[in-house]
Amino acid sequence: MLNHHIKYLPFAFIFFTFCSRKHFEKNYVDFVITNNKIFALTATGHINLINANTGDIIDTNINSDTSIIAIALDKKGNVITANANKKLELLNQQSLKLIKIKQSKDQIYNMVFSKDNKIYLITSKGINNVSTGKIYPPDTTVKLNHQVRGWSNPSAIFMDKDDNIWLGYGFGEWGGELYIFSTKQSKFLKLAMNNCCLEPVQSIFADDNSIYISSGLDHMETSGCITKIDNFHCSQVFSSNTYWKGNSANKQPITGEYIGPALFNKKDNAIYFYSQNGIFKGNVDRDLSQINAWTKIATPKLHWTYGQAKAAGSPMNVIKMEYASNGKLFLLTVNDGIGVYDGKNFSLLN
């Protein structure tokens, strides 16, 4: 009888291994990093926990009572999630259990946190100040792009040092949109349009003094830009457009940079951006208006499919970048999970 069971042990082991891995999904839609741990939100609505130092999987089954749709870090480093039942929850990082902290009446798109750690929800009805319960509907008088209408899930969100909420949108060939909400004045603010690049917004970030927006478009031609905003006035850091080179008999298109996510790294005073040509960095104290002022530091090779969003050639499949406290740069890809640049090489986490 014992030998009978031993005979089937290899099959049982394979079956158990398969079942234990079936929830290991690398199709991520967002991630946050805290205490050198990556909390990666999957497309099916649960969280995988990854060691940011080693890349090893710690847990693959952090769940709410329904699909998790958004994840963020508060000012204390707590992981906060929102689920499809409009529930806001805090993740206990010891037990890996989610604890309810708020029930919203409206669909939650995402959340940001003020300096004093007050929660502001981006919802289907507008901006919800959780501490007061008051909802601020979108103000259409501050719109920048009159080709588009409506209020929807933003492509980028950011809370600046003055507790202004920045919301970026992308509408493909119809361009981008930007809303700014002052939590101190409890109203939407108007941005001066001069020198603003209004292509689909990919990310919003800041250095010690200024706000930056990265934008990119791949429609007929490829283009991208990084805009700097001081006192709600725009200036162009870098703008790249497709152009034609050569004489009339032998003209060749030189494709612009499709700029995706970007960030500022205080350690080297540099902006990093991702395009279809790789990862670039440029010191903010330099004139970065030309591509030769930027240094390409890596050229990841990623998978893609034609017609896929945010894809202009095989390398352009990155939707977020973030530095960890260990100095590594982590990239969220569309088809290949999470990638990491360690200062020398780029690799994909297992």
C-alpha positions in Angstrom: 0.0 0.0 0.0 2.9 2.3 0.8 4.5 1.6 -2.5 1.3 2.4 -4.3 1.3 5.9 -2.8 5.0 6.4 -3.5 4.3 5.5 -7.1 2.1 8.6 -7.5 4.2 11.0 -5.5 5.9 12.6 -8.6 2.5 13.3 -10.2 1.1 14.6 -6.9 4.1 16.9 -6.5 3.8 18.3 -10.0 0.0 18.8 -9.5 0.6 20.5 -6.2 3.3 22.7 -7.7 1.1 23.7 -10.6 -1.8 24.5 -8.2 0.4 26.5 -5.9 1.6 28.6 -8.8 -1.7 29.1 -10.6 -2.2 32.5 -8.9 1.3 33.7 -9.7 0.4 36.3 -12.3 2.8 38.8 -13.9 0.3 40.9 -15.7 0.5 43.9 -13.5 -1.4 47.2 -13.7 0.4 49.1 -10.9 2.8 48.7 -8.0 4.1 50.5 -4.9 7.4 50.1 -3.1 8.0 50.4 0.6 10.5 48.9 3.0 12.2 47.3 0.0 9.1 45.3 -0.8 7.1 45.6 -4.0 3.3 45.3 -3.8 2.3 44.6 -7.3 -1.4 44.8 -8.3 -2.4 42.3 -10.9 -4.8 42.7 -13.8 -7.2 40.2 -12.0 -7.3 42.3 -8.9 -5.0 40.8 -6.2 -1.6 41.7 -5.0 1.7 39.9 -5.4 4.4 40.7 -2.8 8.0 40.7 -4.1 11.4 41.3 -2.4 12.8 44.4 -4.0 16.4 43.3 -3.1 16.3 39.8 -4.5 13.3 39.8 -6.8 11.9 36.7 -5.0 8.2 36.2 -4.7 7.1 36.5 -1.0 3.3 36.0 -1.5 1.0 35.7 -4.4 -2.4 35.7 -2.8 -3.2 39.0 -1.1 -6.9 39.5 -1.7 -9.9 41.7 -0.9 -13.5 40.4 -0.9 -13.6 41.5 -4.6 -11.1 42.7 -7.2 -8.7 45.4 -6.1 -8.6 48.2 -8.6 -6.2 50.7 -7.2 -3.2 50.8 -4.8 -1.2 53.6 -3.3 1.1 54.5 -0.4 0.1 57.0 2.3 2.6 59.4 3.9 3.5 56.9 6.6 4.3 54.1 4.1 1.1 52.2 4.6 -0.3 50.4 1.6 -3.9 51.5 0.8 -6.1 49.8 -1.7 -9.5 50.4 -3.3 -11.7 47.6 -4.6 -14.6 47.1 -7.0 -17.1 47.3 -4.1 -16.0 51.0 -3.6 -14.2 50.0 -0.4 -11.0 51.6 0.8 -8.7 49.3 2.8 -5.4 49.3 4.6 -3.0 46.4 4.3 -1.5 45.1 7.5 2.0 44.4 6.3 2.6 41.8 9.0 -0.5 39.7 8.6 -1.0 40.7 4.9 -4.7 41.1 5.6 -6.8 44.0 4.3 -8.7 46.2 6.9 -11.6 48.4 5.9 -11.1 52.1 6.5 -13.8 53.7 4.3 -16.8 52.9 2.2 -17.3 55.2 -0.8 -20.7 55.8 -2.5 -19.0 56.4 -5.8 -16.6 54.4 -8.0 -13.0 54.9 -6.8 -10.4 55.6 -9.5 -7.4 56.2 -7.2 -6.3 58.1 -4.1 -3.7 60.6 -3.0 -2.5 61.8 0.4 -1.8 65.3 1.7 1.2 66.3 3.8 -0.9 65.6 7.0 -1.9 62.2 5.5 -5.5 63.1 4.7 -7.0 60.9 2.0 -8.4 62.3 -1.2 -10.3 59.9 -3.4 -10.4 60.4 -7.2 -13.9 59.1 -7.9 -16.5 58.9 -10.7 -18.2 62.0 -9.3 -15.1 64.1 -8.6 -12.6 64.6 -5.8 -13.7 63.3 -2.4 -12.1 64.7 0.8 -12.5 61.7 3.0 -12.0 63.6 6.3 -15.0 65.9 5.6 -17.0 63.7 3.2 -17.3 66.6 0.8 -17.2 65.9 -2.9 -15.9 68.4 -5.5 -17.2 67.8 -9.0 -15.0 68.6 -11.9 -14.9 72.2 -13.0 -15.3 72.3 -16.8 -14.3 76.0 -16.9 -10.6 75.1 -16.3 -10.5 72.6 -19.2 -7.5 72.8 -21.5 -8.5 70.4 -24.2 -11.9 71.2 -25.7 -11.8 68.3 -28.1 -12.6 66.0 -25.3 -15.2 66.0 -22.6 -16.3 64.2 -19.5 -14.6 63.0 -16.3 -12.9 59.6 -16.2 -10.1 57.5 -14.7 -6.9 59.6 -15.0 -3.8 58.1 -16.6 -1.5 59.9 -14.1 -2.0 61.3 -10.6 0.2 63.3 -8.3 0.0 65.3 -5.1 2.6 68.1 -5.0 4.3 69.7 -2.0 1.6 72.4 -1.7 -1.1 69.7 -1.6 -2.4 70.4 -5.1 -3.7 67.3 -6.8 -2.6 66.9 -10.5 -4.7 64.7 -12.7 -3.4 63.8 -16.2 -5.4 62.2 -19.0 -4.7 60.6 -22.4 -7.1 60.5 -25.3 -4.9 59.1 -28.1 -5.1 61.1 -31.2 -7.3 63.7 -29.4 -4.5 64.6 -27.1 -4.3 65.0 -23.4 -6.0 66.8 -20.5 -4.9 68.1 -17.2 -6.8 69.1 -14.0 -5.3 70.7 -11.0 -7.2 70.7 -7.7 -6.1 72.8 -4.7 -7.0 71.0 -1.4 -6.2 74.2 0.5 -8.6 76.3 -1.5 -11.0 73.4 -2.3 -11.3 74.4 -5.9 -9.9 73.5 -9.3 -7.1 75.8 -10.6 -6.4 77.1 -14.1 -3.1 76.4 -15.9 -1.7 79.0 -18.3 -1.6 77.3 -21.7 1.5 79.0 -23.2 4.2 76.5 -24.0 2.2 73.6 -22.6 2.4 70.3 -24.4 -1.0 68.8 -24.6 -0.3 65.3 -25.7 -1.6 62.2 -23.8 -0.2 62.4 -20.2 2.0 59.5 -19.2 3.3 60.6 -15.8 3.5 63.6 -13.4 6.4 64.1 -11.0 8.4 66.9 -9.3 11.8 68.0 -8.2 12.3 70.3 -5.2 10.9 73.3 -7.0 8.9 72.3 -10.1 6.3 70.0 -11.5 7.0 68.0 -14.6 4.7 66.2 -17.0 5.8 63.5 -19.5 3.6 63.1 -22.6 3.7 60.9 -25.7 1.7 60.1 -28.8 2.1 57.4 -31.5 -0.5 58.3 -34.2 0.6 58.6 -37.8 3.8 60.0 -36.5 5.6 59.6 -33.1 6.3 62.4 -30.7 6.8 63.1 -27.0 7.6 65.9 -24.6 8.6 66.8 -21.1 7.0 69.9 -19.7 8.1 71.9 -16.7 5.6 73.9 -14.7 6.4 76.7 -12.3 3.7 78.8 -10.7 1.2 77.2 -13.1 3.1 78.4 -16.2 4.7 75.9 -18.6 8.1 75.7 -20.3 9.4 72.9 -22.5 12.3 70.8 -21.1 12.4 68.5 -24.1 10.2 68.0 -27.2 10.7 65.3 -29.8 8.8 65.1 -33.1 9.2 62.9 -36.2 10.9 64.8 -39.0 12.2 64.1 -42.5 15.9 64.0 -43.4 17.5 64.0 -46.8 16.9 65.6 -50.2 13.5 65.5 -52.0 14.5 62.3 -53.9 15.6 60.4 -50.9 13.7 61.6 -47.8 13.8 59.3 -44.7 11.6 59.8 -41.6 13.5 60.2 -38.3 11.1 59.0 -35.7 10.6 61.1 -32.6 10.8 59.8 -29.0 7.5 58.4 -27.8 8.0 59.5 -24.2 6.3 57.3 -21.6 6.7 57.4 -17.8 9.4 59.6 -16.3 10.6 60.5 -12.8 13.1 62.7 -11.0 15.9 61.1 -9.0 17.2 63.5 -6.3 20.3 61.4 -5.7 21.8 62.4 -9.1 19.6 65.5 -9.8 18.4 63.8 -13.0 15.2 63.2 -14.9 14.7 59.7 -16.2 12.3 58.9 -19.0 11.3 55.8 -21.0 10.8 55.8 -24.8 10.7 53.2 -27.6 14.5 53.6 -27.7 15.2 52.8 -24.1 15.8 54.5 -20.7 17.3 58.0 -20.8 18.6 60.3 -18.1 19.5 64.0 -18.1 20.7 66.3 -15.4 18.1 69.1 -14.7 20.9 71.7 -14.5 21.7 71.2 -18.2 20.0 72.3 -21.3 18.0 69.1 -22.1 16.2 70.4 -25.2 18.1 68.1 -27.6 18.2 64.3 -27.4 22.0 64.3 -27.5 21.9 66.0 -24.1 20.4 62.8 -22.7 22.3 59.7 -21.8 20.8 56.3 -22.8 21.4 53.9 -19.9 19.6 50.8 -21.0 17.6 49.3 -23.9 15.2 46.7 -22.6 13.8 44.1 -25.1 10.2 43.5 -24.3 7.3 41.8 -25.9 4.4 43.6 -27.6 1.6 43.1 -30.0 0.3 45.4 -32.8 -2.5 47.7 -31.8 -1.5 47.5 -28.1 -1.8 50.6 -26.1 1.4 52.4 -25.1 3.5 50.4 -27.7 5.6 52.0 -30.4 8.0 49.2 -31.3 9.0 46.3 -29.0 10.8 48.3 -26.3 8.0 50.7 -25.7 5.9 48.7 -23.2 6.5 50.5 -19.9 3.8 52.3 -18.0 5.5 53.2 -14.7 8.9 53.7 -13.3 9.9 54.1 -9.6 13.1 54.1 -7.6 13.4 52.0 -4.5 15.4 53.0 -1.4 18.0 50.4 -2.4 18.8 52.5 -5.5 17.3 50.2 -8.0 15.0 51.5 -10.7 11.9 49.4 -11.2 9.8 49.4 -14.4 6.2 48.2 -14.8 5.9 46.6 -18.2 2.7 45.6 -20.1 3.6 42.0 -21.0 6.7 41.1 -19.1 5.9 41.8 -15.5 8.3 44.1 -13.5 11.8 44.9 -14.8 14.7 46.3 -12.8 17.7 48.4 -13.7 20.5 48.1 -11.0 22.7 50.9 -12.3 24.5 48.6 -14.8 22.1 46.1 -16.3 18.4 45.7 -17.0 16.6 42.4 -16.1 13.1 41.1 -15.6 12.0 39.7 -12.3 11.0 36.0 -12.3 
